[in-house]
Amino acid sequence: MKTIKHILVLTLIVSFAFSCKNKTPEVKTVEVETATETATQLDPNATYAKAEFTIEGMTCAMGCAAQIQKKISRMDGVKSAKVDFDKKLAMVEYDEAKVTPTSLEETVVKVSNTYSVHDMKTVEDFPTSTKTTCEPGCKKDCCKGGEKMTCKPGCKEACCAKKEA
């Protein structure tokens, strides 16, 4: 009986030892979509609009703003998207035939229901430089925003004129 057990154990050990050898690794090819492929999908004859809106509810730049920007950028018909956490501002250039302001808002809210879109407007161009901040306590009409007030472009009030020059 002991001999049969020894032969059985030896057979199992030998079968395990040789069953793991002579296996070739499996090679898989994964297709990755690059930014240049996405750019080629944009219609050069399309009419592109630029929208600017504020996003309330963001708590961080890496998690919130980056995630929203990523989701908007992946929308079909979006040419470019930038979300600025500090200013709570999103700037999106999109194909008017494929994307609407409502679909942009829905995409932001789908990322998390804590986000809300306000002050959506169509603009001719996005600001090329950062907006000048108003001096603390400035109550002029050209200053807008809450805690971090910014001067509207071309403001000639004393609290903004010093910094724009």
PyMOL commands that place a pseudoatom at each C-alpha (Angstrom):
pseudoatom trace, name=CA, resn=MET, resi=1, chain=A, elem=C, hetatm=0, pos=[0.000, 0.000, 0.000]
pseudoatom trace, name=CA, resn=LYS, resi=2, chain=A, elem=C, hetatm=0, pos=[2.865, 2.361, 0.832]
pseudoatom trace, name=CA, resn=THR, resi=3, chain=A, elem=C, hetatm=0, pos=[4.449, 1.681, -2.500]
pseudoatom trace, name=CA, resn=ILE, resi=4, chain=A, elem=C, hetatm=0, pos=[1.296, 2.657, -4.377]
pseudoatom trace, name=CA, resn=LYS, resi=5, chain=A, elem=C, hetatm=0, pos=[1.071, 5.920, -2.393]
pseudoatom trace, name=CA, resn=HIS, resi=6, chain=A, elem=C, hetatm=0, pos=[4.722, 6.734, -3.143]
pseudoatom trace, name=CA, resn=ILE, resi=7, chain=A, elem=C, hetatm=0, pos=[4.254, 6.040, -6.842]
pseudoatom trace, name=CA, resn=LEU, resi=8, chain=A, elem=C, hetatm=0, pos=[1.100, 8.189, -6.897]
pseudoatom trace, name=CA, resn=VAL, resi=9, chain=A, elem=C, hetatm=0, pos=[2.833, 11.107, -5.119]
pseudoatom trace, name=CA, resn=LEU, resi=10, chain=A, elem=C, hetatm=0, pos=[5.866, 10.811, -7.392]
pseudoatom trace, name=CA, resn=THR, resi=11, chain=A, elem=C, hetatm=0, pos=[3.587, 10.816, -10.457]
pseudoatom trace, name=CA, resn=LEU, resi=12, chain=A, elem=C, hetatm=0, pos=[1.823, 13.966, -9.238]
pseudoatom trace, name=CA, resn=ILE, resi=13, chain=A, elem=C, hetatm=0, pos=[5.114, 15.769, -8.560]
pseudoatom trace, name=CA, resn=VAL, resi=14, chain=A, elem=C, hetatm=0, pos=[6.513, 14.863, -11.969]
pseudoatom trace, name=CA, resn=SER, resi=15, chain=A, elem=C, hetatm=0, pos=[3.310, 15.874, -13.753]
pseudoatom trace, name=CA, resn=PHE, resi=16, chain=A, elem=C, hetatm=0, pos=[3.242, 19.292, -12.000]
pseudoatom trace, name=CA, resn=ALA, resi=17, chain=A, elem=C, hetatm=0, pos=[6.917, 19.864, -12.703]
pseudoatom trace, name=CA, resn=PHE, resi=18, chain=A, elem=C, hetatm=0, pos=[6.614, 19.210, -16.431]
pseudoatom trace, name=CA, resn=SER, resi=19, chain=A, elem=C, hetatm=0, pos=[3.186, 20.727, -16.985]
pseudoatom trace, name=CA, resn=CYS, resi=20, chain=A, elem=C, hetatm=0, pos=[4.443, 24.295, -16.313]
pseudoatom trace, name=CA, resn=LYS, resi=21, chain=A, elem=C, hetatm=0, pos=[7.348, 24.106, -18.738]
pseudoatom trace, name=CA, resn=ASN, resi=22, chain=A, elem=C, hetatm=0, pos=[7.419, 24.693, -22.485]
pseudoatom trace, name=CA, resn=LYS, resi=23, chain=A, elem=C, hetatm=0, pos=[4.666, 27.290, -22.440]
pseudoatom trace, name=CA, resn=THR, resi=24, chain=A, elem=C, hetatm=0, pos=[5.170, 30.303, -24.653]
pseudoatom trace, name=CA, resn=PRO, resi=25, chain=A, elem=C, hetatm=0, pos=[3.905, 33.625, -23.320]
pseudoatom trace, name=CA, resn=GLU, resi=26, chain=A, elem=C, hetatm=0, pos=[0.762, 34.948, -24.924]
pseudoatom trace, name=CA, resn=VAL, resi=27, chain=A, elem=C, hetatm=0, pos=[1.242, 38.177, -26.849]
pseudoatom trace, name=CA, resn=LYS, resi=28, chain=A, elem=C, hetatm=0, pos=[-1.705, 40.541, -27.184]
pseudoatom trace, name=CA, resn=THR, resi=29, chain=A, elem=C, hetatm=0, pos=[-1.935, 43.612, -29.365]
pseudoatom trace, name=CA, resn=VAL, resi=30, chain=A, elem=C, hetatm=0, pos=[-3.938, 46.508, -27.969]
pseudoatom trace, name=CA, resn=GLU, resi=31, chain=A, elem=C, hetatm=0, pos=[-5.094, 49.378, -30.137]
pseudoatom trace, name=CA, resn=VAL, resi=32, chain=A, elem=C, hetatm=0, pos=[-4.759, 52.786, -28.527]
pseudoatom trace, name=CA, resn=GLU, resi=33, chain=A, elem=C, hetatm=0, pos=[-6.525, 55.880, -29.817]
pseudoatom trace, name=CA, resn=THR, resi=34, chain=A, elem=C, hetatm=0, pos=[-4.180, 58.849, -29.933]
pseudoatom trace, name=CA, resn=ALA, resi=35, chain=A, elem=C, hetatm=0, pos=[-4.933, 62.555, -29.970]
pseudoatom trace, name=CA, resn=THR, resi=36, chain=A, elem=C, hetatm=0, pos=[-3.942, 62.819, -33.642]
pseudoatom trace, name=CA, resn=GLU, resi=37, chain=A, elem=C, hetatm=0, pos=[-6.498, 60.161, -34.579]
pseudoatom trace, name=CA, resn=THR, resi=38, chain=A, elem=C, hetatm=0, pos=[-9.170, 62.120, -32.717]
pseudoatom trace, name=CA, resn=ALA, resi=39, chain=A, elem=C, hetatm=0, pos=[-8.163, 65.320, -34.462]
pseudoatom trace, name=CA, resn=THR, resi=40, chain=A, elem=C, hetatm=0, pos=[-8.587, 63.691, -37.851]
pseudoatom trace, name=CA, resn=GLN, resi=41, chain=A, elem=C, hetatm=0, pos=[-12.171, 62.810, -36.957]
pseudoatom trace, name=CA, resn=LEU, resi=42, chain=A, elem=C, hetatm=0, pos=[-13.085, 66.500, -36.619]
pseudoatom trace, name=CA, resn=ASP, resi=43, chain=A, elem=C, hetatm=0, pos=[-14.951, 67.908, -39.581]
pseudoatom trace, name=CA, resn=PRO, resi=44, chain=A, elem=C, hetatm=0, pos=[-12.898, 70.745, -41.153]
pseudoatom trace, name=CA, resn=ASN, resi=45, chain=A, elem=C, hetatm=0, pos=[-16.062, 72.183, -42.731]
pseudoatom trace, name=CA, resn=ALA, resi=46, chain=A, elem=C, hetatm=0, pos=[-18.010, 72.282, -39.465]
pseudoatom trace, name=CA, resn=THR, resi=47, chain=A, elem=C, hetatm=0, pos=[-19.066, 75.467, -37.740]
pseudoatom trace, name=CA, resn=TYR, resi=48, chain=A, elem=C, hetatm=0, pos=[-17.333, 75.652, -34.386]
pseudoatom trace, name=CA, resn=ALA, resi=49, chain=A, elem=C, hetatm=0, pos=[-18.634, 77.675, -31.468]
pseudoatom trace, name=CA, resn=LYS, resi=50, chain=A, elem=C, hetatm=0, pos=[-16.864, 78.590, -28.251]
pseudoatom trace, name=CA, resn=ALA, resi=51, chain=A, elem=C, hetatm=0, pos=[-18.632, 78.374, -24.924]
pseudoatom trace, name=CA, resn=GLU, resi=52, chain=A, elem=C, hetatm=0, pos=[-17.480, 79.605, -21.558]
pseudoatom trace, name=CA, resn=PHE, resi=53, chain=A, elem=C, hetatm=0, pos=[-19.167, 78.691, -18.279]
pseudoatom trace, name=CA, resn=THR, resi=54, chain=A, elem=C, hetatm=0, pos=[-18.502, 78.396, -14.561]
pseudoatom trace, name=CA, resn=ILE, resi=55, chain=A, elem=C, hetatm=0, pos=[-18.593, 75.087, -12.715]
pseudoatom trace, name=CA, resn=GLU, resi=56, chain=A, elem=C, hetatm=0, pos=[-19.547, 75.087, -9.047]
pseudoatom trace, name=CA, resn=GLY, resi=57, chain=A, elem=C, hetatm=0, pos=[-18.804, 72.202, -6.698]
pseudoatom trace, name=CA, resn=MET, resi=58, chain=A, elem=C, hetatm=0, pos=[-15.206, 71.397, -7.683]
pseudoatom trace, name=CA, resn=THR, resi=59, chain=A, elem=C, hetatm=0, pos=[-12.937, 70.723, -4.707]
pseudoatom trace, name=CA, resn=CYS, resi=60, chain=A, elem=C, hetatm=0, pos=[-9.587, 69.964, -6.365]
pseudoatom trace, name=CA, resn=ALA, resi=61, chain=A, elem=C, hetatm=0, pos=[-7.660, 70.509, -9.586]
pseudoatom trace, name=CA, resn=MET, resi=62, chain=A, elem=C, hetatm=0, pos=[-6.416, 66.960, -10.162]
pseudoatom trace, name=CA, resn=GLY, resi=63, chain=A, elem=C, hetatm=0, pos=[-9.588, 65.042, -9.378]
pseudoatom trace, name=CA, resn=CYS, resi=64, chain=A, elem=C, hetatm=0, pos=[-12.444, 67.361, -10.210]
pseudoatom trace, name=CA, resn=ALA, resi=65, chain=A, elem=C, hetatm=0, pos=[-11.239, 69.765, -12.894]
pseudoatom trace, name=CA, resn=ALA, resi=66, chain=A, elem=C, hetatm=0, pos=[-9.120, 67.185, -14.712]
pseudoatom trace, name=CA, resn=GLN, resi=67, chain=A, elem=C, hetatm=0, pos=[-11.935, 64.621, -14.735]
pseudoatom trace, name=CA, resn=ILE, resi=68, chain=A, elem=C, hetatm=0, pos=[-14.464, 67.136, -16.075]
pseudoatom trace, name=CA, resn=GLN, resi=69, chain=A, elem=C, hetatm=0, pos=[-12.011, 68.310, -18.747]
pseudoatom trace, name=CA, resn=LYS, resi=70, chain=A, elem=C, hetatm=0, pos=[-11.347, 64.697, -19.771]
pseudoatom trace, name=CA, resn=LYS, resi=71, chain=A, elem=C, hetatm=0, pos=[-15.065, 63.883, -20.081]
pseudoatom trace, name=CA, resn=ILE, resi=72, chain=A, elem=C, hetatm=0, pos=[-15.829, 67.011, -22.115]
pseudoatom trace, name=CA, resn=SER, resi=73, chain=A, elem=C, hetatm=0, pos=[-12.806, 66.445, -24.383]
pseudoatom trace, name=CA, resn=ARG, resi=74, chain=A, elem=C, hetatm=0, pos=[-14.016, 62.936, -25.214]
pseudoatom trace, name=CA, resn=MET, resi=75, chain=A, elem=C, hetatm=0, pos=[-17.419, 64.148, -26.409]
pseudoatom trace, name=CA, resn=ASP, resi=76, chain=A, elem=C, hetatm=0, pos=[-18.003, 63.638, -30.119]
pseudoatom trace, name=CA, resn=GLY, resi=77, chain=A, elem=C, hetatm=0, pos=[-17.670, 67.044, -31.809]
pseudoatom trace, name=CA, resn=VAL, resi=78, chain=A, elem=C, hetatm=0, pos=[-15.565, 68.752, -29.138]
pseudoatom trace, name=CA, resn=LYS, resi=79, chain=A, elem=C, hetatm=0, pos=[-12.451, 70.310, -30.630]
pseudoatom trace, name=CA, resn=SER, resi=80, chain=A, elem=C, hetatm=0, pos=[-10.890, 71.517, -27.372]
pseudoatom trace, name=CA, resn=ALA, resi=81, chain=A, elem=C, hetatm=0, pos=[-11.767, 71.799, -23.701]
pseudoatom trace, name=CA, resn=LYS, resi=82, chain=A, elem=C, hetatm=0, pos=[-10.015, 73.461, -20.787]
pseudoatom trace, name=CA, resn=VAL, resi=83, chain=A, elem=C, hetatm=0, pos=[-11.200, 73.567, -17.187]
pseudoatom trace, name=CA, resn=ASP, resi=84, chain=A, elem=C, hetatm=0, pos=[-9.489, 76.048, -14.867]
pseudoatom trace, name=CA, resn=PHE, resi=85, chain=A, elem=C, hetatm=0, pos=[-9.980, 75.000, -11.241]
pseudoatom trace, name=CA, resn=ASP, resi=86, chain=A, elem=C, hetatm=0, pos=[-8.820, 78.314, -9.731]
pseudoatom trace, name=CA, resn=LYS, resi=87, chain=A, elem=C, hetatm=0, pos=[-11.302, 80.362, -11.755]
pseudoatom trace, name=CA, resn=LYS, resi=88, chain=A, elem=C, hetatm=0, pos=[-14.004, 77.632, -11.773]
pseudoatom trace, name=CA, resn=LEU, resi=89, chain=A, elem=C, hetatm=0, pos=[-14.125, 78.266, -15.513]
pseudoatom trace, name=CA, resn=ALA, resi=90, chain=A, elem=C, hetatm=0, pos=[-14.568, 75.896, -18.449]
pseudoatom trace, name=CA, resn=MET, resi=91, chain=A, elem=C, hetatm=0, pos=[-13.770, 76.901, -22.039]
pseudoatom trace, name=CA, resn=VAL, resi=92, chain=A, elem=C, hetatm=0, pos=[-14.973, 74.548, -24.777]
pseudoatom trace, name=CA, resn=GLU, resi=93, chain=A, elem=C, hetatm=0, pos=[-14.754, 74.752, -28.573]
pseudoatom trace, name=CA, resn=TYR, resi=94, chain=A, elem=C, hetatm=0, pos=[-17.277, 72.458, -30.213]
pseudoatom trace, name=CA, resn=ASP, resi=95, chain=A, elem=C, hetatm=0, pos=[-19.066, 71.571, -33.455]
pseudoatom trace, name=CA, resn=GLU, resi=96, chain=A, elem=C, hetatm=0, pos=[-22.500, 73.212, -33.301]
pseudoatom trace, name=CA, resn=ALA, resi=97, chain=A, elem=C, hetatm=0, pos=[-24.059, 70.348, -35.282]
pseudoatom trace, name=CA, resn=LYS, resi=98, chain=A, elem=C, hetatm=0, pos=[-22.966, 67.685, -32.776]
pseudoatom trace, name=CA, resn=VAL, resi=99, chain=A, elem=C, hetatm=0, pos=[-22.789, 69.433, -29.413]
pseudoatom trace, name=CA, resn=THR, resi=100, chain=A, elem=C, hetatm=0, pos=[-25.177, 71.802, -27.670]
pseudoatom trace, name=CA, resn=PRO, resi=101, chain=A, elem=C, hetatm=0, pos=[-24.767, 73.862, -24.502]
pseudoatom trace, name=CA, resn=THR, resi=102, chain=A, elem=C, hetatm=0, pos=[-27.304, 71.520, -22.881]
pseudoatom trace, name=CA, resn=SER, resi=103, chain=A, elem=C, hetatm=0, pos=[-25.220, 68.442, -23.724]
pseudoatom trace, name=CA, resn=LEU, resi=104, chain=A, elem=C, hetatm=0, pos=[-22.129, 70.140, -22.269]
pseudoatom trace, name=CA, resn=GLU, resi=105, chain=A, elem=C, hetatm=0, pos=[-24.010, 70.819, -19.041]
pseudoatom trace, name=CA, resn=GLU, resi=106, chain=A, elem=C, hetatm=0, pos=[-25.325, 67.231, -18.918]
pseudoatom trace, name=CA, resn=THR, resi=107, chain=A, elem=C, hetatm=0, pos=[-21.805, 65.861, -19.354]
pseudoatom trace, name=CA, resn=VAL, resi=108, chain=A, elem=C, hetatm=0, pos=[-20.498, 67.947, -16.445]
pseudoatom trace, name=CA, resn=VAL, resi=109, chain=A, elem=C, hetatm=0, pos=[-23.356, 66.870, -14.174]
pseudoatom trace, name=CA, resn=LYS, resi=110, chain=A, elem=C, hetatm=0, pos=[-22.890, 63.193, -15.161]
pseudoatom trace, name=CA, resn=VAL, resi=111, chain=A, elem=C, hetatm=0, pos=[-19.309, 63.285, -13.844]
pseudoatom trace, name=CA, resn=SER, resi=112, chain=A, elem=C, hetatm=0, pos=[-20.749, 63.951, -10.391]
pseudoatom trace, name=CA, resn=ASN, resi=113, chain=A, elem=C, hetatm=0, pos=[-24.047, 65.352, -9.237]
pseudoatom trace, name=CA, resn=THR, resi=114, chain=A, elem=C, hetatm=0, pos=[-22.164, 67.755, -6.944]
pseudoatom trace, name=CA, resn=TYR, resi=115, chain=A, elem=C, hetatm=0, pos=[-21.149, 69.857, -9.970]
pseudoatom trace, name=CA, resn=SER, resi=116, chain=A, elem=C, hetatm=0, pos=[-23.410, 72.523, -11.404]
pseudoatom trace, name=CA, resn=VAL, resi=117, chain=A, elem=C, hetatm=0, pos=[-23.009, 74.729, -14.461]
pseudoatom trace, name=CA, resn=HIS, resi=118, chain=A, elem=C, hetatm=0, pos=[-23.711, 78.485, -14.326]
pseudoatom trace, name=CA, resn=ASP, resi=119, chain=A, elem=C, hetatm=0, pos=[-23.355, 81.510, -16.606]
pseudoatom trace, name=CA, resn=MET, resi=120, chain=A, elem=C, hetatm=0, pos=[-22.998, 79.586, -19.867]
pseudoatom trace, name=CA, resn=LYS, resi=121, chain=A, elem=C, hetatm=0, pos=[-22.345, 81.956, -22.749]
pseudoatom trace, name=CA, resn=THR, resi=122, chain=A, elem=C, hetatm=0, pos=[-21.044, 81.809, -26.291]
pseudoatom trace, name=CA, resn=VAL, resi=123, chain=A, elem=C, hetatm=0, pos=[-17.879, 83.843, -26.849]
pseudoatom trace, name=CA, resn=GLU, resi=124, chain=A, elem=C, hetatm=0, pos=[-15.942, 84.909, -29.933]
pseudoatom trace, name=CA, resn=ASP, resi=125, chain=A, elem=C, hetatm=0, pos=[-12.516, 84.155, -28.444]
pseudoatom trace, name=CA, resn=PHE, resi=126, chain=A, elem=C, hetatm=0, pos=[-11.173, 82.789, -25.203]
pseudoatom trace, name=CA, resn=PRO, resi=127, chain=A, elem=C, hetatm=0, pos=[-9.042, 85.135, -23.132]
pseudoatom trace, name=CA, resn=THR, resi=128, chain=A, elem=C, hetatm=0, pos=[-5.402, 84.747, -24.123]
pseudoatom trace, name=CA, resn=SER, resi=129, chain=A, elem=C, hetatm=0, pos=[-3.971, 86.115, -20.906]
pseudoatom trace, name=CA, resn=THR, resi=130, chain=A, elem=C, hetatm=0, pos=[-5.058, 85.648, -17.351]
pseudoatom trace, name=CA, resn=LYS, resi=131, chain=A, elem=C, hetatm=0, pos=[-7.583, 88.151, -16.101]
pseudoatom trace, name=CA, resn=THR, resi=132, chain=A, elem=C, hetatm=0, pos=[-6.415, 90.870, -13.777]
pseudoatom trace, name=CA, resn=THR, resi=133, chain=A, elem=C, hetatm=0, pos=[-7.607, 90.578, -10.216]
pseudoatom trace, name=CA, resn=CYS, resi=134, chain=A, elem=C, hetatm=0, pos=[-9.297, 93.563, -8.618]
pseudoatom trace, name=CA, resn=GLU, resi=135, chain=A, elem=C, hetatm=0, pos=[-7.954, 95.124, -5.471]
pseudoatom trace, name=CA, resn=PRO, resi=136, chain=A, elem=C, hetatm=0, pos=[-9.655, 93.888, -2.305]
pseudoatom trace, name=CA, resn=GLY, resi=137, chain=A, elem=C, hetatm=0, pos=[-12.807, 95.845, -1.542]
pseudoatom trace, name=CA, resn=CYS, resi=138, chain=A, elem=C, hetatm=0, pos=[-13.293, 97.119, -5.109]
pseudoatom trace, name=CA, resn=LYS, resi=139, chain=A, elem=C, hetatm=0, pos=[-17.040, 97.503, -5.731]
pseudoatom trace, name=CA, resn=LYS, resi=140, chain=A, elem=C, hetatm=0, pos=[-16.906, 98.838, -9.311]
pseudoatom trace, name=CA, resn=ASP, resi=141, chain=A, elem=C, hetatm=0, pos=[-19.089, 97.477, -12.114]
pseudoatom trace, name=CA, resn=CYS, resi=142, chain=A, elem=C, hetatm=0, pos=[-16.074, 96.120, -13.978]
pseudoatom trace, name=CA, resn=CYS, resi=143, chain=A, elem=C, hetatm=0, pos=[-15.201, 93.741, -11.133]
pseudoatom trace, name=CA, resn=LYS, resi=144, chain=A, elem=C, hetatm=0, pos=[-16.961, 90.401, -11.117]
pseudoatom trace, name=CA, resn=GLY, resi=145, chain=A, elem=C, hetatm=0, pos=[-16.754, 87.210, -9.154]
pseudoatom trace, name=CA, resn=GLY, resi=146, chain=A, elem=C, hetatm=0, pos=[-16.886, 86.253, -5.524]
pseudoatom trace, name=CA, resn=GLU, resi=147, chain=A, elem=C, hetatm=0, pos=[-13.843, 85.781, -3.351]
pseudoatom trace, name=CA, resn=LYS, resi=148, chain=A, elem=C, hetatm=0, pos=[-11.334, 86.152, -6.233]
pseudoatom trace, name=CA, resn=MET, resi=149, chain=A, elem=C, hetatm=0, pos=[-12.755, 89.120, -8.116]
pseudoatom trace, name=CA, resn=THR, resi=150, chain=A, elem=C, hetatm=0, pos=[-11.499, 89.704, -11.654]
pseudoatom trace, name=CA, resn=CYS, resi=151, chain=A, elem=C, hetatm=0, pos=[-11.531, 92.826, -13.800]
pseudoatom trace, name=CA, resn=LYS, resi=152, chain=A, elem=C, hetatm=0, pos=[-13.442, 92.721, -17.047]
pseudoatom trace, name=CA, resn=PRO, resi=153, chain=A, elem=C, hetatm=0, pos=[-11.245, 93.249, -20.139]
pseudoatom trace, name=CA, resn=GLY, resi=154, chain=A, elem=C, hetatm=0, pos=[-10.683, 96.927, -20.918]
pseudoatom trace, name=CA, resn=CYS, resi=155, chain=A, elem=C, hetatm=0, pos=[-11.734, 98.129, -17.453]
pseudoatom trace, name=CA, resn=LYS, resi=156, chain=A, elem=C, hetatm=0, pos=[-10.362, 101.622, -16.795]
pseudoatom trace, name=CA, resn=GLU, resi=157, chain=A, elem=C, hetatm=0, pos=[-11.261, 101.863, -13.104]
pseudoatom trace, name=CA, resn=ALA, resi=158, chain=A, elem=C, hetatm=0, pos=[-8.421, 102.678, -10.709]
pseudoatom trace, name=CA, resn=CYS, resi=159, chain=A, elem=C, hetatm=0, pos=[-8.561, 99.307, -8.997]
pseudoatom trace, name=CA, resn=CYS, resi=160, chain=A, elem=C, hetatm=0, pos=[-7.946, 97.506, -12.326]
pseudoatom trace, name=CA, resn=ALA, resi=161, chain=A, elem=C, hetatm=0, pos=[-6.056, 100.017, -14.486]
pseudoatom trace, name=CA, resn=LYS, resi=162, chain=A, elem=C, hetatm=0, pos=[-2.843, 99.724, -12.466]
pseudoatom trace, name=CA, resn=LYS, resi=163, chain=A, elem=C, hetatm=0, pos=[-2.525, 96.013, -13.078]
pseudoatom trace, name=CA, resn=GLU, resi=164, chain=A, elem=C, hetatm=0, pos=[-3.599, 95.828, -16.731]
pseudoatom trace, name=CA, resn=ALA, resi=165, chain=A, elem=C, hetatm=0, pos=[-0.823, 98.041, -18.045]
for i in range(1, 165): cmd.bond("trace and resi %d" % i, "trace and resi %d" % (i + 1))
show_as sticks, trace
zoom trace
